[in-house]
Amino acid sequence: MSVLSPQLSDSGALVERHWQELSRRRRTYTILGLLALFVALSGSLWFANETNAGKFFDRLPHLFDFVGDLVPRDGMEVVRALFDLPSPYDDGSFKYNYPEGRLYITDTIYIPEYFYKMLETLNIAIFSTIIGMFFGFLLCFFAAKNLMPNFLVRGVVRRFMEILRAFPEVVIAGFFLAILSLGPIPAIIAVSIHTIGALGKLFFEVVENADMKPEEGLRAVGGNWVERVWFGIVPQVLPNFMSYFLLRLEINVRASTIIGAVGGGGIGELLRLSIGQGHEAKTLAIVLLLLATIIAVDQFSAWLRRRLVGDQAFQLAH
């Protein structure tokens, strides 16, 4: 014992010195990181204030003026704006009672304009997400390392999906709006393109973490590549695929609203018009409708994910 104790003592001292060195290095990196963050934040604020034409700090007080201007003249004004009802404040410049924007089911029964446009936004998001999931599903198996040993094919598919998700939806929409004119079609194309790249990446990461034993069993009995994927991998990953599909649907509802503001149809276009024309009741009505819709979509998708993935797995994930 007496012979080994100096060695143990030396080892302990070595570990202690190593730990102290790591602690000093960690503190140094932390200080440098905070300093870099401070410099970047200061530079960004300077750029926003000095070089931006909007003069960030000069215009900041007007934000509170804008919020104050959103207060309606009475509580029912928002309801009248939301349901296309006549208003005593209607001066003809921005009508509450707007028959041209409604969807008439019969001669007297109609869907108010904002609800109809909200449905259009939801349709853009749902259709785009379905397209994105379909092509992302097809591509993900060619990008997974455990299913595609050919690095050239795998690399090409991964780079292709990176290109698809490299640009924000609103940038892609601006390109197609210039070609195809205003409307929901450019919005669908833009959201679909970005969704293919985003879901494709999430999908192939799920596939790479799948249990390969079923696939190996199918390979042993002579199953071809498609059979091994369809019967050995897809049943394992499908619940997670559906969970990511629903998560992406929530994101695409918001993206479709933003694209609508630049001419892609839906509720976003009306929100831009109401803000631009200074109509506080209509702006508040659209914001409340958007908030209610997004909450409803989030709650529904969360409930459906719990049913698909399982309550225990859902709780662990959250």
C-alpha positions in Angstrom: 0.0 0.0 0.0 2.8 2.3 0.9 4.4 1.7 -2.5 1.3 2.5 -4.5 0.2 5.5 -2.5 2.7 7.9 -4.1 1.5 6.8 -7.6 -2.1 7.2 -6.5 -1.3 10.6 -5.1 0.5 11.6 -8.3 -2.5 10.4 -10.4 -4.9 12.4 -8.2 -2.8 15.5 -8.6 -2.6 15.0 -12.3 -6.4 14.7 -12.5 -6.8 17.8 -10.3 -4.5 19.8 -12.5 -6.3 18.6 -15.7 -9.7 19.5 -14.2 -8.5 23.0 -13.2 -7.1 23.5 -16.7 -10.4 22.5 -18.2 -12.3 24.8 -15.8 -10.0 27.7 -16.8 -10.4 27.0 -20.4 -14.2 26.8 -20.1 -14.3 30.1 -18.2 -12.1 31.7 -20.9 -14.4 30.5 -23.7 -17.4 31.6 -21.8 -16.0 35.1 -21.4 -14.9 35.3 -25.0 -18.3 34.1 -26.2 -20.2 36.6 -24.1 -17.8 39.4 -25.3 -18.4 38.3 -29.0 -22.2 38.3 -28.3 -22.0 41.8 -26.8 -20.0 43.1 -29.8 -22.4 41.5 -32.3 -25.5 42.9 -30.5 -23.9 46.3 -30.2 -23.0 46.3 -33.9 -26.5 45.2 -34.9 -28.1 47.9 -32.9 -25.7 50.5 -34.3 -26.4 49.3 -37.8 -30.2 49.4 -37.2 -30.0 52.9 -35.8 -27.3 54.6 -38.0 -27.4 52.9 -41.4 -31.0 51.8 -41.6 -33.3 54.3 -43.2 -36.0 53.6 -40.6 -33.8 54.8 -37.7 -34.6 52.1 -35.2 -34.4 54.0 -31.9 -36.0 57.1 -33.4 -39.0 55.1 -34.6 -39.3 52.9 -31.6 -41.7 55.1 -29.6 -44.1 55.0 -32.6 -44.6 51.3 -31.9 -46.6 52.1 -28.8 -48.6 54.7 -30.8 -49.5 52.0 -33.3 -50.6 49.7 -30.5 -52.7 52.5 -29.1 -54.3 53.1 -32.5 -55.5 49.5 -32.5 -58.1 50.2 -29.8 -61.5 50.1 -31.4 -64.2 52.7 -30.9 -66.5 50.2 -29.2 -66.3 46.5 -28.3 -68.8 45.4 -31.1 -66.8 47.0 -33.8 -64.4 44.0 -34.0 -67.3 41.6 -34.2 -68.9 43.7 -37.0 -65.6 43.7 -38.9 -65.2 39.9 -38.4 -68.6 39.0 -39.7 -69.1 41.6 -42.4 -71.9 43.4 -40.5 -72.9 47.0 -41.2 -71.3 49.6 -38.9 -72.3 53.1 -37.9 -68.6 54.1 -38.4 -68.5 53.1 -42.0 -67.6 56.1 -44.1 -67.3 54.2 -47.3 -63.5 54.2 -47.4 -63.1 50.7 -46.0 -66.4 48.9 -45.8 -67.5 46.6 -43.1 -70.4 45.2 -45.1 -68.4 43.9 -48.1 -70.4 41.4 -50.2 -67.8 41.0 -52.9 -65.4 39.2 -50.5 -67.9 36.7 -49.1 -68.5 33.1 -50.2 -72.3 32.8 -50.7 -73.6 29.3 -50.1 -77.2 30.3 -50.8 -78.7 33.7 -51.7 -78.7 34.7 -48.0 -76.3 32.4 -46.2 -72.6 33.3 -46.7 -69.2 32.7 -45.2 -67.7 36.1 -44.1 -64.7 37.3 -46.0 -62.2 36.8 -43.3 -63.3 33.3 -42.5 -63.2 32.4 -46.2 -59.7 33.9 -46.5 -58.6 32.0 -43.4 -59.9 28.8 -45.0 -57.8 29.6 -48.1 -54.7 30.1 -45.9 -55.4 26.7 -44.2 -55.9 25.1 -47.6 -52.5 26.4 -48.8 -50.8 25.1 -45.7 -52.5 21.6 -45.8 -52.0 21.1 -49.5 -48.4 22.2 -49.3 -47.6 20.0 -46.3 -49.1 17.0 -48.0 -47.0 17.6 -51.2 -43.9 18.1 -49.0 -44.5 14.9 -47.0 -45.0 12.9 -50.2 -41.8 13.9 -51.8 -39.9 14.1 -48.5 -41.0 10.5 -47.9 -39.7 9.3 -51.3 -36.4 11.1 -50.9 -35.5 10.3 -47.3 -34.7 6.6 -47.9 -32.2 7.5 -50.5 -30.5 10.0 -48.1 -30.3 7.6 -45.2 -26.8 6.1 -44.6 -28.1 2.7 -43.3 -30.3 2.2 -46.5 -28.2 3.8 -49.2 -24.6 2.7 -49.2 -23.8 4.5 -52.4 -22.3 7.8 -51.1 -22.8 9.5 -54.5 -26.6 8.9 -54.6 -26.9 9.8 -50.9 -24.8 13.0 -51.3 -26.8 14.2 -54.3 -30.2 13.7 -52.5 -29.0 15.4 -49.4 -27.6 18.4 -51.3 -30.8 18.6 -53.3 -32.9 18.8 -50.1 -30.4 21.4 -48.7 -31.0 23.6 -51.7 -34.8 23.3 -51.3 -34.8 24.4 -47.7 -32.0 27.0 -48.1 -34.3 29.9 -49.0 -37.2 31.1 -46.9 -40.7 30.5 -48.2 -41.3 34.2 -48.7 -38.2 34.5 -51.0 -39.3 31.5 -53.1 -42.9 32.9 -53.2 -41.6 36.3 -54.5 -39.8 34.5 -57.4 -42.9 32.6 -58.4 -45.2 35.6 -57.9 -43.2 37.5 -60.4 -43.7 34.6 -62.9 -47.2 33.4 -62.2 -48.8 36.6 -60.9 -50.7 37.0 -57.6 -52.7 34.2 -56.0 -52.5 31.1 -53.9 -50.6 28.9 -56.6 -47.2 30.6 -56.0 -47.7 30.3 -52.3 -48.4 26.6 -52.6 -45.3 26.1 -54.7 -43.1 28.0 -52.3 -44.3 26.4 -49.2 -44.2 22.9 -50.8 -40.6 23.4 -52.0 -39.4 24.4 -48.5 -41.4 21.6 -46.9 -39.8 18.9 -49.1 -36.4 20.0 -48.0 -37.3 20.4 -44.3 -39.3 17.2 -43.9 -36.9 15.2 -46.0 -34.0 16.0 -43.6 -36.2 15.1 -40.5 -37.4 11.9 -42.1 -33.9 10.5 -43.1 -32.6 11.2 -39.6 -35.5 9.1 -38.2 -34.7 6.4 -40.7 -31.0 6.3 -39.7 -32.1 5.7 -36.1 -34.4 2.8 -37.0 -33.8 -0.8 -35.8 -32.2 -2.6 -38.7 -33.0 -6.1 -37.5 -36.2 -6.4 -39.5 -34.4 -5.2 -42.6 -31.7 -7.7 -42.1 -34.2 -10.5 -41.7 -35.9 -9.5 -45.0 -32.5 -9.4 -46.6 -31.7 -12.9 -45.4 -34.9 -14.3 -47.0 -34.2 -12.6 -50.3 -36.2 -9.4 -50.1 -35.3 -6.7 -52.5 -34.5 -3.1 -51.5 -38.1 -1.8 -51.9 -39.5 -4.7 -49.9 -36.9 -4.2 -47.1 -37.7 -0.5 -46.9 -41.5 -0.9 -47.1 -41.9 -3.9 -44.7 -38.9 -3.5 -42.4 -38.4 0.3 -42.0 -41.6 2.1 -42.8 -43.8 0.5 -40.0 -41.1 1.7 -37.5 -40.8 5.3 -38.7 -44.3 6.1 -39.8 -45.6 7.3 -36.4 -42.6 9.7 -36.2 -43.2 10.8 -39.8 -46.8 11.7 -39.0 -45.7 13.6 -35.9 -43.3 15.7 -38.0 -46.0 16.1 -40.7 -48.3 17.7 -38.1 -45.6 19.8 -36.6 -44.7 21.1 -40.1 -48.4 21.8 -40.7 -48.4 24.2 -37.8 -45.4 26.0 -39.2 -46.9 26.2 -42.7 -50.0 27.8 -41.4 -47.9 30.7 -40.2 -45.7 30.7 -43.4 -48.8 30.8 -45.6 -50.1 33.9 -43.7 -46.8 35.7 -44.2 -46.7 34.8 -47.9 -50.3 36.1 -48.2 -49.0 39.5 -47.1 -46.8 39.7 -50.2 -49.5 38.7 -52.6 -49.9 35.0 -52.1 -53.6 35.0 -51.2 -55.3 34.1 -48.0 -55.7 36.1 -44.8 -52.3 37.6 -44.9 -53.2 39.9 -47.8 -56.2 41.3 -46.0 -54.1 41.9 -42.9 -51.6 43.9 -44.9 -54.4 46.0 -46.4 -56.1 46.7 -43.1 -52.8 47.8 -41.5 -51.8 49.9 -44.5 -55.2 51.7 -44.5 -55.2 52.2 -40.7 -58.4 50.3 -40.0 -58.0 49.2 -36.4 -61.2 47.1 -36.1 -60.4 45.0 -39.1 -56.7 44.6 -38.1 -57.8 43.4 -34.6 -60.4 41.1 -36.1 -57.8 39.4 -38.3 -55.2 39.1 -35.5 -57.8 37.5 -33.2 -58.9 35.1 -36.0 -55.3 34.2 -36.7 -54.6 33.6 -33.0 -57.7 31.4 -32.6 -56.9 29.4 -35.7 -53.2 28.8 -34.8 -54.2 27.7 -31.3 -56.8 25.3 -32.7 -54.3 23.8 -35.2 -51.7 23.5 -32.4 -54.1 21.7 -30.0 -55.5 19.4 -32.7 -52.1 18.4 -34.0 -50.8 17.8 -30.4 -53.8 15.6 -29.7 -53.3 13.7 -32.9 -49.6 13.3 -32.3 -50.4 11.8 -28.9 -52.7 9.3 -30.5 -50.2 8.3 -33.2 -46.9 8.3 -31.2 -48.4 7.4 -27.8 -49.0 9.4 -24.6 -45.8 8.3 -22.9 -43.5 9.0 -25.8 -45.3 12.4 -26.3 -44.7 13.3 -22.7 -41.1 12.3 -22.8 -40.6 14.4 -26.0 -42.1 17.5 -24.2 
